[in-house]
Structure formats: C-alpha cells, structure tokens
Amino acid sequence: METFAERVRRLKERRGVTVEEIAFACAVTEPTVYGWLKTTMPRNNHLASLATFLDVTVDHLVHGDRSETRDEIVHELRTLVPQLSNYQLTVLLMTAKEFAKKGQ
C-alpha cells in the first residue's frame, strides 16, 4: 500500500512541480517539503494547501482513497467556480452542505 510520502512524490512528479513551488504554495520551507517527501505528515492547514496545490482531495493524500472520477470532478468544479456568480456559488454551497448532511 502506498504511503503518504509516496503519494506526494508521485503527485509531484505527475504535476511536474518542484519542491520550491510546493513550499511556496503551502507557505513552508523547502526542508519541510523534503520531510513530507520522506516521512513527516504536514499540519492540517498545510495538508489542505498541499491537496489544493496538487489538485487532489485531502482524503486521497492521507488515506490513499483514490477515485479518478472524484478527482476529475473536483478539478472541474475548481475550474468552474471562478465563472459562477455569487448567487450561483451560494446555491452550490447550500446544495453541497445538504448532500454532506445526508451522507453522514
């Protein structure tokens, strides 16, 4: 089973990004990122930034839960969000919250 560090290395290579770019996006030092690529786990706020930068879910980073379809949907949503009006974003948020409640 793939470890957290292995997932981050794979995603880093797949996205063609550098340690410096990851560090900048997550507001950490390069040695911190090297730690993530070896053994350490980021703090929650850095984990969220890392997932966003690598365009995957936090679940995928932490647990290896991987769904190509889910990753594609999340990516497409991130692409569409800037094009939506405030009203459309509010409706999307309310809908997502309702789905989250029903999923619990």
C-alpha positions as CSV (number, residue, x, y, z in Angstrom):
1,M,0.0,0.0,0.0
2,E,1.3,3.4,-1.0
3,T,2.4,5.7,1.9
4,F,1.7,9.4,2.3
5,A,5.2,10.3,1.2
6,E,5.0,8.0,-1.9
7,R,1.7,9.6,-2.9
8,V,3.1,13.1,-2.6
9,R,6.2,12.1,-4.6
10,R,4.0,10.6,-7.3
11,L,1.7,13.6,-7.5
12,K,4.7,15.9,-7.5
13,E,6.2,14.1,-10.5
14,R,2.8,13.8,-12.3
15,R,2.2,17.5,-12.0
16,G,5.8,18.3,-12.8
17,V,6.3,20.7,-9.9
18,T,9.3,21.4,-7.8
19,V,9.9,21.3,-4.1
20,E,10.3,25.1,-4.2
21,E,6.9,25.5,-5.8
22,I,5.2,23.3,-3.3
23,A,6.9,25.1,-0.4
24,F,5.8,28.5,-1.8
25,A,2.2,27.3,-2.3
26,C,2.0,25.8,1.2
27,A,3.8,28.7,2.9
28,V,6.5,26.4,4.3
29,T,10.2,26.0,3.9
30,E,11.8,23.6,1.3
31,P,13.2,21.4,4.1
32,T,9.6,21.0,5.4
33,V,8.5,19.7,2.0
34,Y,11.5,17.4,1.8
35,G,10.3,16.0,5.2
36,W,6.9,15.4,3.7
37,L,8.5,13.6,0.8
38,K,10.3,11.3,3.2
39,T,8.4,10.6,6.4
40,T,6.7,13.6,8.1
41,M,3.0,14.5,7.9
42,P,2.0,18.1,7.3
43,R,-0.1,20.0,9.8
44,N,-3.8,20.2,8.9
45,N,-3.6,23.7,7.4
46,H,-0.6,22.7,5.3
47,L,-2.3,19.5,4.3
48,A,-5.2,21.4,2.9
49,S,-2.9,23.7,1.0
50,L,-0.9,20.8,-0.4
51,A,-4.0,18.9,-1.5
52,T,-5.3,22.1,-3.3
53,F,-1.9,22.7,-4.9
54,L,-1.7,19.1,-6.1
55,D,-5.3,19.1,-7.2
56,V,-6.5,16.1,-5.1
57,T,-8.6,15.6,-2.0
58,V,-7.1,15.6,1.5
59,D,-8.6,12.0,1.8
60,H,-6.5,10.9,-1.1
61,L,-3.3,12.4,0.3
62,V,-3.8,11.0,3.8
63,H,-5.6,7.7,3.2
64,G,-4.9,6.9,-0.4
65,D,-8.6,7.0,-1.2
66,R,-8.5,7.5,-4.8
67,S,-11.1,7.9,-7.4
68,E,-10.1,9.2,-10.7
69,T,-13.7,10.3,-11.3
70,R,-13.8,12.1,-8.0
71,D,-10.5,13.9,-8.7
72,E,-11.7,14.9,-12.2
73,I,-15.0,16.2,-10.7
74,V,-13.1,18.3,-8.0
75,H,-10.8,19.6,-10.7
76,E,-13.7,20.6,-13.0
77,L,-15.5,22.3,-10.1
78,R,-12.4,24.3,-9.3
79,T,-12.3,25.3,-12.9
80,L,-15.9,26.4,-13.0
81,V,-16.1,28.3,-9.6
82,P,-14.5,31.5,-10.9
83,Q,-17.1,31.7,-13.6
84,L,-20.1,31.5,-11.2
85,S,-22.0,34.4,-9.8
86,N,-22.3,34.9,-6.1
87,Y,-25.8,33.6,-6.2
88,Q,-24.8,30.5,-8.1
89,L,-21.9,29.9,-5.6
90,T,-24.4,30.3,-2.7
91,V,-26.7,27.7,-4.3
92,L,-23.8,25.3,-5.0
93,L,-22.7,25.7,-1.4
94,M,-26.1,25.1,0.1
95,T,-26.5,22.0,-2.2
96,A,-23.2,20.6,-1.1
97,K,-24.0,21.1,2.6
98,E,-27.3,19.3,2.1
99,F,-25.5,16.4,0.4
100,A,-22.9,16.3,3.2
101,K,-25.7,16.1,5.9
102,K,-27.3,13.2,4.1
103,G,-24.0,11.4,3.7
104,Q,-23.3,11.4,7.5
